[in-house]
Amino acid sequence: MNYVLVNHDTIKSNISQLIDFSDKEIMCVVKSNAYGHGLEQIVRTLLSQGINFFSTYYVEEAIRINKISPKANILHLGPVYSSDELVLLSKLDIHVMITSLELLRKVLANVDLYEKPIKIHIKLDTGLSRNGIHYSRFKHIKDEVFEILNHENIDCIGIMSHLMTNALQSKETEAQIQRFEDTCLQFTENEINVRYFHLGNTSYLFHEGDKFSNMVRVGIGIYGLSCGIDYSDFGLTINPALSFKSKIISTKRINKGDKVSYGGKFTSNADIQIAVVAAGYADGIPRSSSKQAYVLVEGQKCKVLGVICMNNFIIDVSNIQNQVKIGTEVVIFSDGANNSPTADDWGVWSNTIGYEVVTKVGNLNKRFE
């Protein structure tokens, strides 16, 4: 009844443009089932475009990528709970993100168990206050960190951080960049052989950059959603790759003054034709978008009426010339062409972001490539 369609030609076009635009190596972020787009097929598509560096959050997903391409570089962005996981990640050559001195000590404590040097990226917290070694603490622990990194069975592949905002110009961004540079300089001064320095996401491709970054982690740009920057300003045509569609399951005429859906929050100001769509918040549609949302039926915009329900929502189909039949396709969101709403639109309507919309919808519904 409800299904997600992923356009892999769009994925190819998006990533090829981003590769051509960037002067840095690109790591493709495919966490959480490639933002709901389907991990395995997205990875295969990206591999076909020359990408060979991926990152994801769950160990299981990193292993799945490794099975597709054993020679691919994979960075595990999530937590590591046990020594067994460290040994497994080392065996598979999957890189580990180090978020604390405690985790780095655990890496050292298991060093004799690694069949080959374990590959790690040191995560710095430069202002997001999420994961990572806080920049202000690093100077107090750097001697121990550098001593551990000099072990022959530990290979420090990268130093990384994460920006708190996509804004190209902001005091917060500039402060984070400066903290990142100051800390990276300590690694180079102590002759730690780091290959990659990366703190930016898709929007950072359009920033003037810092002195150290030679890699960028591209996520949402692959899938064609907004990163807070207008891609067209930089000559790029980046389009959404994921569409979400459903079907009409009933129609009826209601009278002026009739109320629609739970709580009677919408009252019809005329006699209108309505239709019920077979999708709801259980399928990932944001309930909070009820007042502003519209969908596409037979190429026409149809407003969502009243509160979105668990498995259904109601739309006004009065403006469609031909009688709408049960089973008629409903485009909930697509690439924005021909008046279709996008996942970013649903993000705005529900006071969230397109990332959340596609991830939920993509992971809750049947997907077609």
N, C-alpha and C positions, 0 to 999 in steps of 0.2 A: 504493500500500500504506500509506504513512505520509503524513499530511497535517496541516497547521495550519489552524485556523479562527479568523478574527478577527471578533468581534462589534462592529460599528461603532455599534450602538445603545448598547452599554456605553461605548464611547469618548465618544459624545455626552453621555451621562449623567455620566461622570467629569469631563469638562472643564467642563460647564455648572455643576456643583457647585463646582468649584475657582474658576471665574470669579466666581460669586456670593459665595464666601467671602472672596476676596482684595480688599484695598483698593489693590492695585498692578496695573499693567499686566502681562499675562502674555506671556512669550515661550515658545513651545512647542519643546522640544528633540526633534528628529526625526532625530538622527544615527544612523549605522549602520543604515540602512533602517528608521527609526522603531523602533529596538530590536527589529528582526526582524519587525515587524508589517506592513511594506509601505509604503514612503515615499509614493508618489503617492496612494494611496487614503486614507491617514491624513491627509495634508495637505488633501485635498479635504473630508474629514469635519470637520476642525478649522476650515477656512475657512467651512463651513456654520454653524458655531457662533460666528462673529464673530472668530475669531483671525486676526491679520494680521501676526504677528511669529514667525519661525521661526529655529532655529539648527541647523546640522549641521556635520560634521567634514570631509567631503570636498568638494572643489571641484565634482566631478561631481554630487554630490547637491544642492548649492546651485543649480547650473544647472538641474537637473531641476525643482526647486521654482519657479524663475524662469519656466520654460516653462509651468507650470500656472497661475501667478498672477504676471505681470510686475510688478504693483503691490505685491506683498507685500514686507515687510521681511524680509531674510534675513541672518543673521550667520554668516559662515564662521569656525568655531572651530579649524580646522586650520592647518597650516603653509602658508606661501606660499614657493615655491621660486624663482620667477623674476619678472622685471619684466613679462614677457608676462602672467603670471597676475594681477598687480596691475592692469594695464591692462584686462584682460578683466573682472575683478570690478568695477572702477570703471564700465566701460561698461554693465554689467548692473545697476548700483546695488546690488550685493551688499556688505554691510558686511564689513570685515576686522578680525579680532582682532589687536591689536598686542601681542606678548609680550616685546619687547626694544627697547632704544634702536637697535640695529642695524637691525631691521626698520623702525622709524620713519624712520630715515635713508634706507632704501631707498625708502620711500614718497615722501619728499621728493625724492630723486634722480630720480624718474620723474614729478614733478609736472606737467611741461609736456606729458606724453603723455595726461593724463586729459582726456576730452571734457567732463567735469563734475566737481565736487568729489568726491573719494573719501571714502567714509564709513568711519570707524574707531571701534573701541572699545579703549581702553587697558586691558590686563589687568595687574592687580597681584597679586603673590605675597605674600599676607598670612600665610602659614603652611602651606600645602599642600606647598610646595616642588616644584611641578610647573612649569607654564608661567607666565610673567609677570615683570614687573619687580619685583625684591625691594623690599619696603617700606622697608628700611633704606638702600637705594641711591638711592631716588627723590629725596631731598633734595639729593643731590649732582649730579643730572642734570636737575633740574626746569627750570632756566633754558633749557637747550637744548630740552627737550621743549616748553615753552610757546612758545618762539620758532618751532618747527616748526608747532605747532598753530595759530598765528596766520596761517599762509599761507592765502590766499583759496581755494586749490584743495584744501584738506584740511578735512574737516568731522568734528570729534570728537563723535560721536553719544553715546558712552557711556564710563563708567568701570566696570570690573567686577573681581570676584575670585571665589574659590570656597572654600567652607568645607571643612574636613577631616573634620567629623563632623556627623551629623544630630541630635545631642543638643540639646534645647532649652536646657538649662542645662549649661554646661561652661566651664571656665577657658579652654580653647582657643578656643571660639566667641567668648567675650567679648573675648579678646585680638585675634582676627582682626577683629572688628567695630570695635574701637577703632583698629586700624591702618588699616582702610579709611576710617573717618571722618576720621582725621587727614590722610590723603593727599587725600581728596576735598575737604576744606576748602581745601587749597592751590590746587586748580583754581578754586574759586569766588572765592577771594581774588584770584586773578590774572585774573578775569573771562573765564575760558574757558567758552564757552557750551555746557555739556554738558546733553543732554536726559534721559539715563537713567543711573541709578546702580544696579548690580545685582551682588550677591554671593551670593544665595541660590538654592537649588533647591527642590523640592517641600516638603521638611520646613520650610523657612524661612517658608512661608505661616503656620505655626502658632507662629512665634517673635514676640516683641514687636517685634523689628526694630531698625534703626538710624536715625539721623537723616537719612540721605541716600537710602536705597533707595526707588525708585519703580517698580521692575520686579523680577519674579522669574522665573527660568528653570525652568519646570515640565517635568520629563521623566517619571519613573517613575509619577507620579500619574495621568498621562493614560492609561497602560496598565493601571492598577489594581493594581500590585504595591506591596509594603511600602516605605515610605520611612523606616522606623524609628520612625514615629509611628502610633498607633492612630487612624485616621481617625474611627472612631465616637465617640471621646472629644470630637470637635468637631462632632458631629451630621451627619457625612457618610457616605454609603454608596458607597464606592469599590470597584469590583469588577474582577477580572482580565478582560481582553478576549480573551486568546489561549488557545485549547485545542489540545492535541496528541494525536492519536489514531493508533492502528495496528491491526493485526489478528493474530489467532492463526493460525499456520501449521502447527502440529502439536500433538498431545496424546498422552500415554501414562501408564501406571501405573508407578510405581517402588516399590521395596521399602524397608522399614525398613533403615537402614544404608547405603543407596546414597548416593553423593556426587554433587553437582551442580555443573557448570561447572568452569572452569579452576582448577587448584590444589586441587580438592576441599575448598574452604573451608566448604561447607555439607554437613552430613550429615543425612539425613532420620531423624527419630526415630519414624516410622510409615510404613505403606504409604499413599502419597498419589497423587493425580492431578495431573499437571503439564501445563503448556502452554508452548509456545515462541512468543514475540512477535517480530514482524518489524521490530524496531528495536534500535539499540544506540548505542554512543558515537560511531560515525561519523555518526549522525543528531542528535548534540548531547546525548544523555542522559549525565549525568555518571557515569562508571565508579565514582567514589569513593562513590556513594550506594548501592552494592549491598547493604549490610547492613541498611539501615533502610527502604528504599523499598517502596511498594505502589502498585498501579494499580486501576482499577475495571473489572470485567467483569460485565455484566448487573446493574449496580447494587451488586455485592458487592466488598468490598475483597479483593484478592489480593496476597499478599506476594511480593516479588521474591526469588528464591532464588539464592544463589551470586553469582559475579562477572558483571557485565554485560559482554557480548561486543561486538565491533565492529558486528555487524549484527543480533544477537539478544539477548534475555534470557529467563529462565525464571521462571515464576510458579506458585504453588500454587493450583489451582482446585478443591480438594477440597470446599470449602464451597458450591459452586454446585450447586443441586438438579438442574437439567437438565444433560444431557451437553453439554459445551462443544464446539462444532463448529469446524472449520477455516473461517476467514473471519469469526469472531465479532469484533466491534469491541472494542478495548481503549482506555480513556481513560487516557492516561499522566498528563496533568494538564489541569485546566480551571479553572472559577471557584470551586471549593470547595463548590458546591451538591451535595446528595445524596451526601455522603461522598467526593466526588472530591478527590484531592490537587491542590495548586496548584503553580505554578512556584516560589513561595516555599518550599513544603515541600521540593521537590527541592533548592533552594538550601541549606536547613538540613541535609538528609541528606548533602549532598556538601561541607559546610563552605565554601560559597560564597554567592552572592546570587541572587535571582530574576532580576536584570538579565542576568546572564551566561547563565542557563538560556534565557530567552525569546529573547535575541539569537542565540545559537547555533542553537537549534531552529528559530527563525523564518527564519533565513537558509539553513538546510540542507535544508529540506523544502518540498514543494509547498504553496502557500497558497491558501485559499479565503476570499472575503470574505462 
